[in-house]
Amino acid sequence: MTHTNNRSGRSYFNGIAAFLAVAVIFAAGACSPQADSMNPFFEESTLPYGAPHFDKIKYEHYMPAFERGMEEQLAEIDEIANNPEDPTFENTMVALELSGELLERVQLVFFAMTSSNATSDIQDIQSEISPKLAAHSDNIYLNSALFERVRSLYENRKNLDLDGPSMKLLEDSHRSFVRAGAMLTDEQQSRIREINEELSSLTTRFQRNLLEETNKSAVLVENEEELDGLSSSRIATAAEAAKDRGHEGKWLLTLSNTTRQPVLTSLHNRELRQRVWEASAFRGARGGDYDNREIIKRLTELRAERAEMLGYENFAEFAIETQTAGNPQNVLEMLDSMLPAVISKTEEEADQIRDLIASSGANHSLEPWDWEYYAEKVRQNLYQVDEDEIRNYFEFNNVLQDGAFYAMNLRHGITFEERDDIPVYHPDVRVFEVFDSNNQPLALFYADYFTRDTKRGGAWMTSFVRQNHLRGTQPVVVNVMNIPKASDGEPTLISYGHATTILHELGHGIHGMFSDVTFPSQSGTSVPRDFVEFPSTFEEDWTVYDQVLQNFARHHETGEVIPSELVEKMLEANTFNQGFDTMEYLAATYLDMEWHTLTSGDTPVEDVLEFEQQALERAGVDISYVPPRYTSTIFAHVFSGGYSAAYYAYIWSEILAADAFEFMKESGGLTRENGEHYRNTILSRGGSVDPMEMYIEFRGQEPTTDALLRRRGLK
């Protein structure tokens, strides 16, 4: 996730004055003078680190803050653009970086809420302001006088005596203006404005539809016998979820964001497994108010049109130009190079599952809702490992504090101290102050880990305040996940997968917290999509690094450290199902590329589901029992998030992460020396240096795919 990214991880800001790119989602509103005087956004926060005043922020504060923020920034832009002095780096580029302080303050909070606490009020505000904020962004990027100043500096850049980060800021900013349409005709710019406004409305509708449809599609179970196979804690969680929605005495199986669902590994009842899988996979494609199919068709048409106006063959070419991959062909070649090994591994796993189905006396074909159930049984047969047994050693608080925080302390010397005096936006959210190895205050870290109806699916990191020396601000970051919370009085036991995700998101977190840059737009995770997932994915394998594992993996009842033989079985078992895991990911990645390589000359898509099927067939990943991780109508990464034509970024980044992990292990593991080297060459530099230059400085060479294939058990 920063998003991302999904796993999130997600960097929201690239290129020129970072928040301008995100400013596609704000708008105006009116308020009374009294509300003006009481609006907490109108002044800098008095809380430590400039943290948001969630104890004071109300829904009615957002719109006036957006309005004033845009007005102030446009006035600042007008002053920069019409400055009678010749353009200099200071009076143009630095001034741009400093513009819009109020707008950034409100947007960072608001857009965190649209994902983490999306009440109907928040959704209504988002729907109203999105197209207006798109217009605001265009008013900046399509300001001809402003662009002339940027272009003048860019053309004379070799004579400006700029340091590396300043030169990169200028070059990235010039490119951002050009990619926004600054060099188009007035008529073309007018059309660009129309497209951007409509796109912002469509992506907001997609996100809102998916949240509503996910809540609506949760599977209600009336007979507890149907839940046979689930642990008592999971059944209790389902009962609590049903009660919360007014179905006391029943059980509700809520849905995560992917097509597969965690409960499918355990449910013995095949009919219920099918109900759960279909409820998940067909979200947004059932008709009704929350159907996303028409939105997808229109989104891809508009993206293709805009890309072609800007001189690109398709949207994928436009999107990937600024990534480390460079172009769609490089992405497809990487995917194609992996596919034979992945198909072979998947077929091997499928044969094992079919054999088990037959030996169990069942007489049915292998379907998507069967795979994880029988795969878990094969895993148990091969490795004698039980997921519920492992969960007993993965208590949430232990994983977070004795695992993730402990690993960060070993490698970087930082400490996390919980604070209860910082206001939060939901009772489940916790706040930690982070101290550097010299005991100096470094950052605030918000931890929001439990699922709720107002939170979108997945896991991600974002920021409330971004580090930069220009404004003198320290980072305030938040990690968000969707872990089912145990009922009152019960420990929250999590899977190995959730444990690795905690480390993953904290990888994004320290990328933001260790940022040490001058310019806001280069802060923290402001790097290309296919690089931003590297620092997060890199952290995952430390979950089972012996020194860390022994510190947190303790039985929640007895305190016994996880037995070494169980760890060995768990790690061996983790290589099983990697064919499925990789295939469902590749299928979604190819699907993303198919949607975003469409051109205006192609036959318009009539049926989204038919297009999806044909796309999978063309890519050679049409395997009925291994559906894409995301079907089109639930593919928020690419239709409402920042990963359009960039879902490949996860595996591209994983190449770097696997290579870096092996390198650090060979260099001594979790040592302070390794931590300082990694921090100084990668984490602290944000987007101020070319990503591959940073990696080569860290590693000493470019990465290879060998470590990735080993990591996934494909080699």
N, C-alpha and C positions, 0 to 999 in steps of 0.2 A: 502495500500500500502505500512512501510518503504518500507514500501511497500506494503513499501509497497505496497501492497499491497490491493498491491495492494493497496481497500483502502490500501493504502501502508504502509505502514508502514513499511517501511521495514528495518530489520537488515541485512546488507550484510556481516557482519563479525562475525565469531564464532571460538572459539578454538585458535589454534596457529596463530602467527603473522598474524593478521586479514586479511590483504590484500592478503596474499598468496592464500587464498581460492578463492579470486576473480581474482587472477592473471591468471585465465583460459582464459583471453580474451585479451591478448596483443601480440605485435610482433615487428619485426625489420623493419628498413627502413634506407635509406641513406640520407645524407644532405650535403650541402656545408659548408666549414669552416665559411663562413659569416653567414649562417643560424644558425650554432652552437653558434656563439658568441651572436646572437640576440634571442636565444630561451628562452622565459620567464620561462620555467620549470626548466632550469639548475641551477637556483639560488633560494633561498627562496624568497618568495614574499615580497616586501617592503610595501605592503598595510596593513592597520590595520588588525589584527588577522591572517595575512598570507593569506588573501582572494585572489582568482585567479585574475590575470591580464587579464581580458577579453578584455581590451582595446589593449592588445598586442598579445594575443594568436591567432594564425592562424592555419588553417588546417595542413600546412606543418610542424608545430612544434610538432605535436603529435608523429609521427613515430620515429623521432630521439630521442625524450624523452623516448619513450618506449624502444628503442634499448639500449641507455645508461643506463637507469634505470635497465634493466635486467642484463646488463653486470656488473654494479656495485654491484647488489645484489648477483649475482653468485660468484663474487670475495669475498664478505663478507661471504657468506655461506661456501666457500672453506676454508677461514681462520678459521671460527668457527669449521668446521668439522675436520680440520687437526691440530688444536691447540695441541702442544705437552704436555701441562699441563693437568692434570686430569680435567674432567668436573666438573664445579661448576654451581650453579644457575646463577651467574653473567656472567661467560664467555660463557655460552651456551644459557640459556633461555632469559636473558636480552639482550644478543647480538643478538639473533634472533628477538626479538621485535624491536630492533633499526635498523635492516637491511632493505634495500630497500626504503630509504626515498624518493628518486627521483621517483621511480616507483609508490609509493603510491600517491605522489603529482600529477602526471599526470593521474593516473587511476581514482582518485576520480572526477576530472573534466571531463575526457573523458566519463566515463560511465554515469555521470549525463546528458551529452549532447546526448547520444544515446537514452535516453528516452524523454528528454525535448526539444531538438533542433536537431532532427535526419535528417539533410540535407543529400542529396545524397553523399556528400563528407564524412560526418561522417559515414554513412552506409558502404561506400566502405572501409574505414579504419577498421571498426569493422569486416567486413567479412574477410579481409586479416589477421588481427592480432590474431583473436580468436584462431585458432588451434595452433599458435606458442606460445601463452601465456599459453595454456594448457600444452604444453611441458615444458615451464619454471616452472610451478607449480610442475610438476612431477619431474623435475630435483632437486627440493628441498625436496619434501616429500619422494622420492625414493632414496635419497642419503644415502647409508648404513652407512657410517662413521658418518654422522650427527645423524642418528637415534640411533646408538649405544651410543652416548653421552646422548641423551635424555632418552633412555631406562635405562642407568646406573643411572641417576639421579632419574628416576621414581621408580626404584626398591629399591633405598636407601632413598626415600622421607621422611620416618618417622624419619630419623636421621639428616635432613637438617635444622631443626629449622625454618621452613618457616611460614610466616603469612598466613591468610586465602586466600587472593587474589593470593599470590605467589603459594601456594599449588594448587589452582584451575587452575592456568595457566599451571603448570607442568602436572597435570593430564589431562586437556583438550588437551594439546599439544601432549602428548603421544598417546592419543586416536585418534587424528587427523592423526598422522603418520600411525598408524595401519589401520585406515579406508581408508587411501589413498593407502595401499598395501605394506607398508614397510616390512612386514613379509612374503610376497609371494616369490616364486622362481623367478629367473631371467626371465624365460620364461613367467611366469604369469605377471610379471611387464611389460614386453615388450607388452603384450596384453592390459594391463591396459592403457599404454600410447596411444596405437592405439585407444582404446575406448574413452578416454578423448578427444583426438584430434578431433575425428569425432563428439562427442557430442557437443563440443563447436561450431563447424561449423553449426550443425543442429539447435541448439537453436538460434543462430544468424539469420539463414535463416527464422526460424519460426517468430521471432520478426519482421524482415523486411517485410516478406510477409503480416503479419497482418496489419502493418501500411499502406502499399501500397493498400491492399484490402479494408481497412476501408475508405480510401480517395476515392478510385475508386467506392465504393458501395453507396456513398451518393446519396440520391434520389432527382432527379431534377423534379420540378413541373412547368408546363408551364401555368397553369390556376390558378389564385389566388383564385377562388371560391372553389377549392379543399382544401384550407387551412382553410375553415370555422371551427371555434371552437378555433383556435389559437388566442392569444392576439395580439394586434397591434405591441407590442414590439417584440414578437417572429417572427411575419411575417417580420418585418423590419430586424431582424437578419438573417433570411433565405434569404432575398433579398440581403443583404450585402455579405453573403457567396457565393451566386451565382455570384454576380458581381466580387468577388475576383478570381473566377475560370473562368472568361470569359463568363458568361451567364447573362449578364445584361438584366434586364426586366423579369427575371425568379426567381425562388425560390429554394434554395438548403437545403434539410434537412440532415444535417451531422449526423453521427452515433457516439454514445458513445460505450464503450467497451463491454457492456453486451448484451444479446439477447433482453431484453426489452429496449425500447427507451422512453425518457421523453415525446415526442410529442404524444405518443399513448394515453395519458390520455385525450387529448383535441380534436383530429381530428374527426370530424363528418363523414368524407368520409371513409367508410369501405374498399373500394378498395385501397385507399391510405394507410390506416393503414396496410393492408396486405402487400403491396409493401414494406413499411418501415420495418416491422417485418422480412419478408423473406430476405430483403437486409442485415439485421443484422445477423440473425441466420445462414445463409448459407455462410457467408464469409469463405473463405479458403476451400470450398468444391464444387466449381463450375468448376474445371478444370482450365487450363491455367497456367500462370507463377507463380501465387501466391497461388496455392493450397497447403494446409498443410497436406493432408492425408498421403502421403508417409513418410513425415518427422515424423509424430506422430508414425507410425508403427515402424520405425527404431529407434527412440528415446527410446521407451519403450522396444524394444528388447535389445538394448545396456545397458540400465539401469539394466534390469533383469540379463543380463550376468555378468556385473561387480559386482552386489550385491552377486550373487551366488559364484563368484570367491573368494569373501571376507568372505564367510561362512554364508551368510544370505539366508533365504528361498526366499525372493523376495526384490524388491527395497523398498517397503513400510516399511518392517522390518528394513532395513538398515537406511532409512531416519528418522524414528520415534524414533530409539534407543536413539538419543541425545536430544529428545524433552521431555517436562514434561510429556507427555502422556505415553512415554515408549515403547509402542508396538502397532501394528495395532489393536489388539483385544480390547484394551482399547478404542480406537477411535470408533470402530464399535459398541461397547456396548453403548457408550455415544450417538451415532447417533440413534441407535435402540431404546434406552430408550425414546427419544423425539418423535419418528415417529408417534405413535398412536395419541397423542394429536395434532400433526401438521396436520395429515391427517383429523382428525375430524374437526379441525378449517377450513381447506381448503375446505372441502365438504360443510360446513355450508356457507362459503362465496360464493362458486359456485352456491349453490341453490338460494341465494339471487340475484345473477347476472342473472341466468336463468329466475327467476321470472320477473326481470326488462326487460329483452329482450322480453319476451312474452307480458308483459303489454304495451310495446312501439309499439306493432304491427309488430315487426320484426319476420321473420320466418327463423332463421338460428341457427345452433348449436353454442355452446360456443367454440371459437378458441383462440389461444394465442394472436392474435392481437385485440381480443375483450376485454380480461380480464381487462386491466387497464382502458380502456375507460368506460366500464360499472361499474367497481369498483368505479371509481371516482363519477359516478352518484349515486350509492348506498350510498357512503360516504356522498355526499351532501344531499341525501334524509334523511339519518339517523341522520346526525349531522348538517345539514344546513351550511356546510362550503365550501367555494370556494377557490381553490388553488390560483387563480389569485388575489383574494382579499388578501390572506395572503402574497403573493409576494410584494404587495404594502408596507408592513411594513418591508420587508427584503431587504433593499438596501445594496449592497455588502460592500461598505466602512464602513457603520455603523456596519454591522455584524462583520467585521474584527477588527475594532479599538475600537468601543464602546461595542462590545460583547466579542470576543475572547481575545483581549489584556486586556480589562477591567477585565475579569474573572481571568486572570493570575495575574493581579495586586492585586486584592482582596485577593487571596489565597497565593500568593508568594511575593508580594511587588515589582515585577519586572516592569520595564517600557520599552516601545518601542519608540525609536526616529528615524524618517526617515532620511536617509542620501542620498544625491544626488551626492556625490563625490566618490562613490564606483562604478567602472565599472560593467556592467551587460552584459549577453549574448543575451538579447532580450529586445526591448524597453518596453515591458509589465512588465518586472521584476522590483520589488521594493526592496530596501534594508533598513533594520532597525537595528540600534544598540540597543542591549538589556543591560539594567543596572540592577544590582542586588538591593536588598532592601537597601543595604548600599551605593547605588549610584556608586559602583565600576563596571567597564566594565565587562560584562559577556560573550557576544557572538554577532555574526552577524547573522541576520535572513533574508534570501532571500524569497520573496513572489512572486510566479509565478502561477497565478490562472486562466488565460484565455486560452481557447482552441485555437489551431492552427494546421495546417496540418502537421507540423514537430514534433508534440508531440504525444506520444502514449496515448491511452485512460486511464481513471482511475485517481487516486490520490495517492500521495506517498510523503515520506520524504527521503532525503538523505543528505550527508555531503560533503562539500568541504574540511574541515579541522576537524579532530577529536580531542577532548580533551584528553590529557594525561599528567601526570606529568613527565614521563620519558623524553619526548622531550620538555615539557614546553609549549604546545600549547593549545589555547582556541578554543572552537567550532565555526564552521561556517556551518550553516545548511540551507537547502532549503525545502520549502513546495511547492508541485506542484499539481494543479487541472486542470479540464477541464470545466470551467464555460463558457457558451456562452457569449461573450462580447456584450454589447448593441452597437447600431450604434452611431456614433459621436453625442454628445450633449444630449444623452438619459441616464438616470440612469440604471445601471445594477441591475435588480431586480432578486433575486434568490429564489429558493424553500427552504422550511424547511429542506429538505434532504441535499441540498448544504450547508446550514448554519451549520448543525451538522457535515458535513464533514470538514468544516473549523476548527471546534473545534477538531475533530478527528485528523487531520494532525498536528495541533499545539500540540496535546498530544505527538505525535512522536517527534515534534520539541523540546519541553522542556525536553523530555527524553534525547535528545542529548545535549541540552544547559546546563542542570543541572549536567551532568556527572562530577564526581570528583574521577577519578581513576588514578592509576599509569601506567598501561600497555595499549598500543594502542589497542590490540586485545580484551580488556574488556570494551572499551569505549562505552558510550551511549546506543544505541539500539543493542549492541552485545550480545543478549540474544536469547534463543530458539524461533523459529517461533511461537509456541503456547503460548508464554508469551509476545512477542513484541507487539501484538495487544491489550494487556491489558491496558497500560497507554493511548493509543489513544482512544479506545472505551470508557474508563472511562470518557473522557472529553465530550462525545456527549450529555449526559443528562443535563449538565450544560447550554446548549443552552437555555433551557426553565426554568431554575432556576429563580424564580421571580426577584431576585435582578439583574440578568444579563439581562433578557429579557426586563425588564422595561427600561434599560439603552440604548438598541440599537434598539428595535423594534418600530420604529417610521415611520409614513406614509411619503413617500418620497416627497409628495407635501405639506401636511399640517403640518407635524411635530408632529401630534397627536400620543400619545403612543398607542400601540395596545390595543384594548378594552379587558377587562378580560373575557367577554363572548366569544369573538372570540378565545382567547387562550384556554379556556376550551373546546370549540368545536374542535379546532385543536388537542388538546391532546387526547380527546376522539376518534376523527377520526383516530388518529395515531395508535390506537389499531386495527382498521379495516385493513384488507388485510395482517395481520401478518401471517395468514396461508399461503397465496401465497408467501410472502417474505421469510418465513422460508423454505417452500417446495422447492422453486427454488434454494435456497442455499444448502439444504440437497442433492438435486438431483445432483448438481455439485460436492459436496463433495464425495458422493458415486461413481460418475463417476471417479473422481481422484483416489480413492482407487482401483476401478476395474482395471484401466490402470496399476497401480503400484503394484498390487499383481499378475500380470502375471508372469509366470516362463518360462524358456527355454523349459520345457517339455510340455507346453500348445500348443494346435494347433495354429499356427501362424494366426494372424488377417489378413483376406483378405479384408474385407470391414469395414472401420472405422465407418460409419454411422450405419451399422447393429450391430456392436459390441456395440456401444453406446446405441442403442435401447434395446438390450438384457441385458446390464448392468443395465439399469434403471428398467427393468422388474424384474431382480433377486433381486434388492434392495427393490422392492415394491414401487417405486416412479415414475412409468410410468404413468403419468397423461398428456394426450395430450394437455390440455389447460394450463398446468403449466410446461413449458420446463425448463431445467437446466438454471441457471443464465448464465452459459457459456457452449455452446456446444464445443465439443472436438477441432474443428479446430480454435476456437477463444480463447481457454483457455490458455492465456499467463501466468497466474500465475504458471501453472504446466509444461508448455512445453517450456517456454523461461524465466520464472522468477525463484524465489527461493522457490516456494511453492509446489514443486513436492512431492506428497504424504503428503502434509501438508496444503491443503486448509481448512481442519477441524479446523485449528488454530484460525480462526476468532471466531467461536462459542465457542471453548475451552477458548479463552481469554475473550470472552464476559461473561462467567460464573464468572470470576474473577472481571471484570469491574462492572457488575451489583451488585455483592455482596459488592464491595468496595464503590460504589456510595451510596447504602443504609446505609452502615456503617458510611460514612462521613456525610451524611445528619443527621443521628441520633446523631452524635457527634458535631453538630453545623453548618454544611455546609461550606461555603466559608470563613473560618476564617484563620488567619495567623498561628495559632497554628496547625490546621489541615494540612495546606500547608507545614509547616516545617516538621511535622511528616512524611507526604507522601514523601517529597523530600529526607529526610534523610534515610528512610527505603527502598524506591523503586528507585526513579528517579536518585539519585546521584551515585548509586552503579553499574550501567551497568551490565556487566557479571562477576563481581568479586565475587559474592555470588550465591549460588544455588537459583533459582527463587522461589521455594516454601518456602524456609527458609525466604526469604525476605517478601513474602506475609504474612506468619504467624506472623512475627515480626510486620508488619504493622497492620494486622487485629486482631491478637490474636487467630486466629483459621483458619482451612482450609475452603475454600468456599463451599457453597452448591448451588444447581441449582435453589432453590426457587426464588431468586431475578431475575434470568434470565427469568424464566417462567412468572413472573409478568411483567417484562420489555417488553416482547413480547406479552402480553395479552393472554397468553396460560394457565394462572392459575388464 
